[in-house]
Amino acid sequence: MNRKVALVLAILVAAAFPVLAGEWHANSSNVCTDCHTMHFSQQHNWENGNAPSVNPAANGDWLSLSGPNQFLLKAPANQLCAGCHDGQTFAPDVIETNTNTTGLTQGRSAGALNDLTSAAPYDQFRGHTLGNTNTPPGFNPVAAGVPTASQYDPAGGLECISCHLQHGSAAIYRNLGPRSAAFQPTYFMGNANNTTYDVWLNVPFSTDANPPGPGVYTPNTGNPAVFNQIFDSAVVSYNVTNPTPPAGSTEQTANRMDTFCSACHGNFHGGTGDANIGGGALGATADGFIRHPTSKQVIGAATAGGHSALSRFVAASTKVKVYANDRTAWTDAQPGCVSCHKAHGNQNPFGLVFLNRNAASVGEEGGYATGQIEMANGYGVGYRNLCGQCHGQGN
């Protein structure tokens, strides 16, 4: 939906959509003048003397009423991004209600953003809020090893480009930044997994060896049934890659998705034995965690504490996302930030995924078992469903 953004995009409906996630921004599809203006002045269109639109239009024939803006942008950054990614049918809709549901079986993999004007069911406490100037919870970029020049500054408010590289990076999952390899998750597209990559998109691809490459996922004119193939939560999985932590980091990591989130939420990320996580030594004797580990701790491995059970997780017919290479016995399954939260948010508090182990159906908010009814004044059933994915206590 686009009730909050004055920029209404009629742009690019006839333009080809990218071959892989992010290539629209990374390669030659985008035109500089789609987003930038030299002088914040345009008296006529490029090809004739007609007045340009005040809303984004093809071939750069537009200029907003809001400006001039830093970095020579034609509109403020979040409005510029929302022009394509809020309420349009030719690009993924990431703000509040999803316009593009065709082809989605389990909802958007990252869920839904909200902004400072959002209301129920996408209240600001349900996910990341564009424009919010609060310091991120758990903010500790030094412990996370974020280079000084790349550290997030909340003073300007949260922007889409706080997390995504606007000019793209075709080899990086969802154009995530900052521009440091240690924080950028890699991704692989194909029906067979390649566990050397952080993220696996289980989508048909004819050349699995070294993406991006030519495949059966082909350019399209903005058809949600096509681009939702790579944004459906059902096709996204996360591997255990155990990358080297960023220089200066004091936190362990099992996947660069976890490292990426630590750039803003450093105190909440790490593995067993890290100062901010606790738990003692990694393995069977781990116990006494002060924060939930997000890396290295295999479900059920801490037998001394008896806190989780791998058998319980394996037996579930509907599972939350975990970092794992073994997707049969799940012997290396480790919970991470993506296990419990949608990156953008959803209709649950904190963007949590309230997924029952035997849900009747799965969507962006999770899913309840047949006959389950949520508490009238809270989310107790949903919380229990989420924790019960791995933990038997109270379930």
N, C-alpha and C positions, 0 to 999 in steps of 0.2 A: 504494500500500500504506500501511497505517496502523499498523504494528507499534510505532512509537515514540511515538505520541500517545495519551494516555489519553482524550482527547475523541473520541468516536465519534459522528458526526453522523447523526441520523435526520431532519434538518431539511429542509424546503423541497422535498421531492420533488414535491409537488403545486403548488409555486409557479411562476409564469411566469419563464422565463429572459429575459435582456435582449435588446433588439432589436439593439444594437450592442455591440462589445467595450467592457466597462467600465460599461455603463449600469446594471448591477445595483447597483453601489456609488454611481454618480453621481446616479441619479434616485430615484424613490419606491418601488422594489421592496423595498429593505432597510428594516427597522424598527429604530429606535434601540435597543430592548430586545433585539434579536437579539445585540448585542455589548456593551451597556453596562448597568450597574446603579448606582443612586444610592448605596446604602449597603452593597453586597456582603452583602445579606440578602434572602432571599425565603422566606417560611414556607409559601406555597401558590401555586398557579397563579393566573393572572389571572381565569379564568372559573369556578373552583370551589375547594374547600378541599383538593384533592389536593396532595400534596407535589410540588414541581418536580423535574425530572430534573437530574442532575449532568452530563449530556451535553447539548450544544446541541439544542434542540427548537423547533418552529414556534411563532410568536407570542410569543417571548421567555420561554416557560415552562421556564426552566432556569437553573442557576447552578452553576459549576464548584466543585471543592473546592480550587482553587489561587487564593488571594487573601487580602485585597483587593489590587487592582492599580492602578497609575497609570492616569490617564485614565478611571477608573471602568470598566475593562474587566472582563468576566465571567471572563476567563482571561488568562494571559500572552499577549502579542501573537502570537508565532509559533504557539502552540497554538491560538489563536483562528482564525488564518488557515488552519492545517492542518485544522481541523474541516470546512471546506468543500473544501479544495484538496489533500487527501491521501487517496486511496483511495475517494473518493465518485464516484458515477455521474452526478450531476446538475450537476457543476461541473468545470472543467478540473483535472486532477490534475497538479501541478507538482513533486512530491517523489518522487524515485527512480522506481520502476517505474510506468508509466502504466496505470491501471485502464481508461481510456477510449480504446481504440484504434479504435473504430468510426468509419469515415469518414476516418481519417488515411491519407494516401498517402505522406508523407515524414516523419512524426513531428512532434512538438511543435516549433513554431517557436523557442521559447526553450530547449527541452531540459528537463533535470531538475536540481533542487536536491538537495543532500544536507545532513545535519546532523551534529552532533558524535558521534552514535552510528552513523553510516552505515558500511557495510563494502562489500566488493566485490559487484557491479561498480560501485557508486557511492561509491567511496572519496572522502575529503575533497579529495584533490589533483586530482579530476576536475571541479571546478566551484565555484560559490559555496556556502559552508557556513554554514547558519543557526546563529547562536550564536557564530561565530568572532570573537574579539576582536583579531585581528592587524590591524595597519595595512595597508590595501590596497596591493598592489604598485603602484609608480608614483604614489603619493598626492601630489598637489600641487594642492590646491584654489585656491590663489592664482593660479597660472599658468592654471588653467582658468576663472578669473573667477567662482567660486562665492561668493555673498554670505556673509558671516561667519555669519549666523544659520542658514544652510542647509547649512553644511559638515558632513560626516559625522564622527561621533565613534565610533570603534571600541570604546571602553571598555565600552559596553553590549552589545556583540555584534551581529552582523549580523541584522537583522530583515527580514521581507517589506516592512514599511513604510519600510525604508531606501531602497527604490527605487520602491515603488508608493504612490500616494495612497489611503489606506483609504476615504476618502469619495468618491473618484472624480472624474473630469473627463471628460465624455462626448466632448469634442472631442480629447482627448489619447490617443495610442496606448498601450494597456495601462495606463492610469492612471499613467504614469510621472511622476516628480517629480525635483528639488524644484520648489516652486511658483514658478517663474520661466520666462517664456515662452521664453527663450533655450535652456533645457534640456529643454523638453517637445516631443517629436516629435508632429507632427500626422499624421492618417491619413485616407485616402479609401477608400471601399468602392464598388466597381462593376466592371463588366467592361471599361470603358474607363478608362485611367489618367488621373489629373489630376496633372501634374508640379509643381504648386505645393504639394503636400503631401509630407511626408517619407516616408510609408509608404503603399503601395498594397496593399489587400486585394482580390485579384481574385475577388470573390464577386458573384453577380447582385444588382443593386440597381436599383430602378426610377427613382429620382430621383438622378441623379449630380451635380447641380449644387452642392449645399451640404449634405453630411451633418453631423449625422444627420438623416434624413428618412424618410418612409414607403417601404418597399421590400419585396422579396419574401423577404428574410431576416426571418422573423417570430418573435414570442415563442413559446417552446416550454417544455414541462414538464421541462427538464433532460435532453434526449435527446442523447447524445454525437454522433450522426450529424448533428445540427444545429449545436451549438456548435463542433464540431471544424472546421466549414467555415471559421471565421475564425482557428483556431489551428494549422491544418495549414501546415507550412513551405512546401508547394508553392504556396500562394496569396499568400505575403508577398514583396513586392519593395520596394526602397528607391530613391528618386529623388535626383537631384542638385538640391538646393534652394538651396545656397550662402547659408544664413542669416547674418545679422550675428552675429559672435561675442559672447558675454556681455561686459558692461562690465568692463574690467580684464583680460580674457583676452589672453594672448600667443600663442594658438594658432589656426590656421586651421581651418575646418570646412566640410564639404560637405553635411552632413545633421545634423539635431538628434539623431538616434540617436547619432552620434559625440560630439556635445557632451554628451549625457546621460552616456555612459560616462566622459567625461573628468572628471566631478565627483569620482570616486573614483580614477581612473587617469590623472590629468592628464599625467604625464610621457610616457605612451605615445601620446598623441594629438596630432594636428596635421598640417600639410602641409609640403611641400618648402620649405626655407629657415627654418622655425621653429628656434629655438635647440635645442630638445630632439629635433629630427628630423634636421636637417642636410640635405645634398644640394645646397646652393647655390641657384641660381636655378631657379624652376619652368620646366619646358619641356624642350627637347631636350638642354640641357647639364647637366641635373641628374645628380649623381653623388656618391658618397661619403657615403651616408646613415649616420647613427649609430643610428637606429631606423627601423623600417619606417613609412613615411607611412601615415596613415589617412584622409587627405583631400587633395583637389586633384590628386594625381598620377595622371594617366590611364595605364592599362596600356599599355606599349610606347612612351610618349611620350619617355622619357629615352633617346634613341638613342645619346647619347655613351657612356653606361654599358653599354648593351646588356643591361640586367638583366631585362627582361620583353618579351614579344611579344604584341601585340594579336591577331595572326593566330592564335596558339596558343590564346588564350582563346576567340576567336570559333569556332574549329573544334571546340571541346569539345561533346559531346552532353549532358553533365551539368556544370553550372556552379555554383560557389559564389555566394553572394549578393554583389553589388557595388552601389555607388551608381551609377545610370545612368538616363538618360531615353531614350536610344536603345537599344532592345532588339533591333535588327536587325543593324546593323554595330557596335554597342557602342563608338562613337567617343568617348564621354565616360565610359566605365566606369572607376571608381575603387575600389580596395579600401578597406575600412574594418574596424572591429572585428567587425562581423557577418559578414565574409567568412570569417574563420578560426575564430571562437569561437561557441558557443552561449551566450546570455546567462546562463542558469541553470547550464549544464554538461551533461555527458552521460557516457558510459562511457569517454571518452578523456582522457588527461592534459590539464589546462587547459581542458577542454571544447572541444577542437579538433575541427574537421570534416574528417575524413580522406576526402575525396571525390575519386575518380579522375575524369579527364576523360571517360571512357567507362564509367561504372559500370553494372553489371548492374541495380542497384536503388539507391534512395536512402532513407536513414533518418536518425535523429537523429545517428548517429555519422558519417555520410557514406555511403561505399559503395565497394567494390572492383570492379575490372574482372573479367570472367570469367576464372577460372584463377589470379587473384592470391592469394598466401598470405602472411600476415603473418610477420615474423621471429619466431623462437621466444622471444627474450629482449629484445623491444623493439617499437617501432612504426615502424621505419625505412621500411617500405613505405607506411604511412599518411602519415607526414610527407612523403615524396616525392610522394605523390599530391596532397596539399594544395598544396605549393609549386609542383608541376608544373602547376597550373591556369594560372599566368601565366608561369612561368619554365622555360626549356628546359634550363638547366644541370643536369646530373645526371639528366635525364629522357629 
